[in-house]
Amino acid sequence: MPLPAGPPRKRSFSERLDGFERSSAPLQLMPKMLPLRQSIPDAEAVANNPELHGVELNRAINKTYVQLSRQLQSALDPDFREASSVSPSWYAMAIYASRGAGKGMLAAETALGVVQGDKTLREVFPKVPEEDWQRVAPLLEERGPTKDCAKFLVAFFLAQQEGPTRLTLDPRVLAISAGRMVNIIRQPDTSIFTFTRTLGNMLEDGNRRIFGDIGVACQHYLELRRDQPGLGPEAVARHFSQEPLAVGAYQDGLKFAQQGELPTDFAPLYGLNTAPLLASGFALYQHASQEKDPELRDRLIQHAGNLLAYHEQAVVAVPAFLPGQILPGETDRAAVMEVLTPQVDVKTRDWTWSLHDCGLEDLDDSYWTPPSTERNWAVFADRWEPILDYFGRCAANPQTLWPMPNPDPAQPV
């Protein structure tokens, strides 16, 4: 009985080439291969995944922001590869702040471990020079809650540093922040653990809210560009919002971009009806992607980013800082944010923007209360101008943001 035939033997490359050379068939030219289109990241899947929390959620959000920022920058800058001197979109700037939220979550856990553990600060952070420790020694030598709160705040600061570990925290800031933290943990049923949990929940809440709104919207904008290439800016605005304000604010943006300083006080112009401004921002990005004048293009991009930021900060992020009540298992989120406000910073590839060093007005003219201690990041009016200051520095140094950072906040940028 004959054996069943096996699969045909695959010819080697040389055999196939030899057969091609002996073939009398006319040569068929292969069509020119087009570059593969990048797949648009599924921001909705990340935002709606109930299993993602804390740093794991932050990593997924950051990874998506990296992809969104690259694809949007490619629309704004046809020459974009891994770097760009064109003004960055909101997404290319926000990724660094989002990484900071993840680093804050990790640093809070480290700081809690320092307070509750057996190791000293010097043992946990051995690279800090002795002269740095001397600047804050009086507070760290206190007894009771003040010492614990000072240790927590120093550890929280140091755990977020990259590169050379220096304790540059202003001793005046440390004293004020530690005093405020002591007042919080002395409240009934409150402890440093409660403080840490509140901080982590607040950072996660803000991260999720902003990404679920503005991150998902960018996915939809990129899908719109893919499905309807060449769509006009006003059509983009109407796609995202049926309110007349969406097109109206877009038309305002065209005028603003062509004359004088870009406005940033949007409350008198648009109030708190900010959802249509998200649509206006994408319409401005669409116009910028078709604009030939480099200076006008950059101003359109900057104004679009400011509109998205206003929507994000004046409305979307507010419940994360000011939920209207003390949530179960937490303490007052606004009070926690006031303690940490002087430490707010954003680390990019080549530079760090710091609230403490951004030239804030001194509200009480007192040396003993630095301007950063006179603000509370939980309050929109206190964070809006500093955010614009960070955006301005990004716009002035766009090439320093690229390539996009490592999405993992546990890793260097």
N, C-alpha and C positions, 0 to 999 in steps of 0.2 A: 504494500500500500504506500503510494508516494506521500512524502511528508508535505504538509501544507506550506505553501509559499510564504516566506517571511516578507517583511516590509522591504521595499526597494532600497538598495544601498544608496546613501547620500553621496553624491560626487564631491570630490574635493574642490577647493577654489581653483587650483591649477587646471583640473579637468574641465571645469565649467568654462574657464577662460579659454582653454584650448578649443573647446567646442564652439565658442563664440567666434574665435579667429577663423575657423574653417567654414563657418556658416556663410552661405551666399546671400542671406537675407539682407536688405538694405539697413543701414544703421539707423536706429530710432533714437533721437535725442530725448533725454529725460527732461521733463519740465523743471524749470528753476524752482528749487525748494524755498518756500517762504519760512521765515522764522516762526517757531511755535508761539502761539499766543499764551500769555500767562493766564492761568486760571484765577478767577476772582475769588478771594477767600470768603468762606461762609461765616460772616460775622454773626448772622442770626443764630446759627447753631451754637456758637460759643455763648452768646448772650442769653439764650434760652435753656442752656444746659443746667439742670438743677443740681448736678453732681459736682460742679466746679465751685470751689470756695477759696478764699484767702489767696495765698501765694500761687496756688495751682491755677486759679482763675486769672490772676494777674499775668502769669506766664502766657496763657492762651490769648489774653487780650493783647499783650505786647507783641506776640508773634503775628497777630492779625493786623495790628497797627503798622508793623514793619512792612507787610505786604501791601496794605492799602496805600501807605505813603509812597512806596516805590512806584506803584501803578499810576497814582495820581500825578506824581512828579513827571512821569513819562508823558502824560498828557500835556502838562504845562511846559515841559522842556523836551522838545523832540530829540535833542542830543544827549539826553540823560542816559547814563549807564550805571555807574556806582557813585557818582558825585555830580553835584550841580551847583552852579553859581546863580541860578534863577531863584527868586524869592521862594521860600518853602511854604507848603500848604500847612493848614492847621495840624494835619496828621503827622507831618515830619517834626513838628515842634512838640506836640502832645505826647508822643511816644516817650520822650525823656521824662516828662512829668509823671507819666503812668509807671515807668520803671521806678521812679522815686517813691511812688505809693507802695510798690512791692518791697522795696528796700526798707521802707518804714515798718511794714508788717514784720519783716524778719528782724529788724533792729529792736522792735518792741519786745519780741520774744527773748532776744539775747539780753536785753536790759533787765527783764524780769528775772532771768536766770542768774544774772550777776547779783541782784539784790537778795534772791532766795538761796544762792549757793554759798560754798565755802571759800571760793577764790576771791582774791582782792582784784580791784580794777587793774592794778599794775600787772598782775599775773595774767589776766584775760587779754590785756592790750600791752604786751611787753615792748612794743616798738615805739611807744610814746616817750619822747625825751623827758628827763627829770625836770627840766625847767618849765615844761608845760604843766606838770603835776603841781608844781609850786604855786602856780597862779590860782589854782582852785582849792588848794590844800585846806584853808580854813573851813570851807563848807563840808569837805569830805571828812573832816575830823570832828564834826558835830556828833551829837548823840540822838538816838530816837528817829522819829519820822523825817526830820530835816536831812539827816545823813542819808537815809534810805532814798529819799526823793532826789537828792543831789547825785547819788550813785546811779540811780536809774537814768537821769537826764544826761549825765556824762557818758554812760554806756550807750544810750540811744544815739547820741551824737557820733561817738567813735565807731559804732557798728555800721554806720552808713558811709564811712569814708572809703575812698579808693586811692591807691597809690600810697605815698608816705603818710603814715598815721600821725597826725598832729592834733593836739587838743587846742584848737583856736577859739573855743567857746568863750565869749566875753564873761568874766566873773560877775559883772553886774547883772547880766542876763540870767546867769545860773542862779544867783541869789533870788531874783524876782520870781523866776519860773519855779524854783524849788519851794518857795513860800506859797505860791498859788497851788502847787500840787499837794502840799501838806494840808491846806484848807479843804481840798477835795477828799482826800483819803480819811480825814477825820470825821466825815459825815457818817451817819448810821449805815450799817451794812455795806460799807465801801472800804476798799483796800487798794493796794498797788495792783493786785491781780484784776480787780474791777476796772481800774484805770486802763490797764493794758488791754483787756478785752474790749472796752469801749473804743479805744484807739484803733484796734484791728478791725472791728466791725465798721467803724466810720470810714476807714480807708477802703475797705472792700465795697461798702455801699456806694461811695462816690465813684469808684472805679467802674462798678457795674452799671450804675445809672448813666454815666457819661457815654460809656461804650455802647450800651444798649440803644441809646438815642443817636449819637453822632457817628459812632462806628458803623452801625447797621445802615444808616443813611448813606454812607460812602459806598458800601457794597451795592446799594440800589442805584446810586449814581453811575458807578462804573459799569453796571449791567445795562443801564440805559444807554451809555455811550457805545457799548458793544453792540446792542441790538438796533440802535438808531443812530449810526454814525453821521456826523454833520448836523445834528439837531441844533436849532437856534437857541440862544440863551434864554429868551423869554418862554419858549416851549419847555425848557428844563425847569424854570421856575414854576410854571403852571402844572407840570407833572408832579411836583412835590407838594404843592399847595394851591388850592382853588381861591384862597383869599387874595383880594386885589393888592394887599400889602406886599406879597411876594414879588410881583412884577414891579410895584412902585419902589420898593427898597432897592431892587436891582437897578432900576433907572436912576435912582439917587446915587448909587454907587458909581455909575458911569460918570456922572457929573463930578462927584467928589474926587475921583481918580485923576481928573483932568485939571484940577485947580486947587492950589493951596494945601494946607495940612489936612490929612484925613481926620474926620471926626471920630471920636471914641465915646462921647457922652450920648449914648443912644436912647436913654430913658425919655428925654424931651421929644425925641423924634418918633419913637415907636412904642414907648411904654414897656409893659411886660408881656405883650403879645408877641413872643419871640419865635414861635414855631415857623411862621412864614419867613423869618430871616434866615433860617436854615436853607430854605428853597432859594432865597436871594443869593446866598453864598455860593451854592452850586451853580447858579446861573452866571455869577461873576467868574467862577473857575472856568466855566464853559467858554465865556467870552475871552478870558485870558489865554485859553488853549488855542484860540484862533487869532490872537492879536500879534501883529508884526512889530510894533514899537516896543522894544525891551523895557523902557522905563514905565510906560503905561501898563504893560503886562504885569510888572512887579507890583505896581500900586493897586491894580485890580486884585491880585492875589492877596496882598496885605489887608485890603479892606474886607475881602471875603473871609479871611481868617479871623478878623476882629468881630465880624457879625456872628460867626459860628461860636467864638469864645463868649460873646455877650449872651447868646442863647444858652450856652452851656453853664456859665457861671451865675447869671441872674435868675435862672429858672431851674435847669435840670439838676444841678449839683446841690441846690439849697436844702432839700429834705435830708440829704446825707449829713449835713452839718447841723441843721436846725429841724429835727423831726417833729417838734411841737410838744414833745413829752420825753420823759426819761424812759427809755425802752427797758424791757425786762432783762435783768442781769447786768445792766450798765449803770453809768453815772451820766451827768450832764455832758453831752458831746461838745457843746460850745465852750464849756469850761475847760475840758481836756484840750481842745484846739487852741485856746488862749495860752495855755502852758507851753505848747510846742510851737506856737507861731514864730518866735524869734529864730527857730532852727530851720524854718522852711527854706529850701533851696532846690535848684534843678541842676543836675550834673550832666553836661554834654561831653562830647569827645575831648574837646580841647580847653574848655572853660566851665566854670560853675557860676551860675547866677544865684545870689544869696539875698534874701529879704533884708537881713541885718546890714548888708553893705550896699543897698541899692539907692541910697540918697533920700531916704524918707524925711519928710518935714518933722522937726521936733515939736510936738504938740504942747509940751509944758515947759520948754526951755530949761530942763533940769538935766545936769550931767548924769545923775544917778538913775535916771529912767531912760535908757536908750530908746530911740523911736520905734524899734522893732517890738519893744515890750508894751507900746502904747496902741498896738493893733491886735485884732483878733481875726485870723484867717477865716473863721466861720462866718464872718460878716462880709457880704458882698462888697460894700463900700470900702472895706479895708483891703481887700485882695484885688480889686479890679485894676487899679493903677499899677501895682507891682506886676500883675500878669502882663499888662501891656508893655511894661518895661522889659520883661523877659522876651516877649514877642519882638520888640524893637531890636534887641541885641541879636536875635536869630536872623532877622531880616538884614541886618548890617553885616552878618558873617554867615551867609547861607552855606558856604562850602564846608564850614566846620561841623555841620550836622551829619555829613555823609562820610562813609556808609552808615546806614542805620545801625543802632546799637544792638547788643546781644539782648534778646527778649527775656532772658532769665535774670531777675534782679539779684540773684545770689552770685552772679558772675560779673567780672569787670565789664564796663561799658563796651 
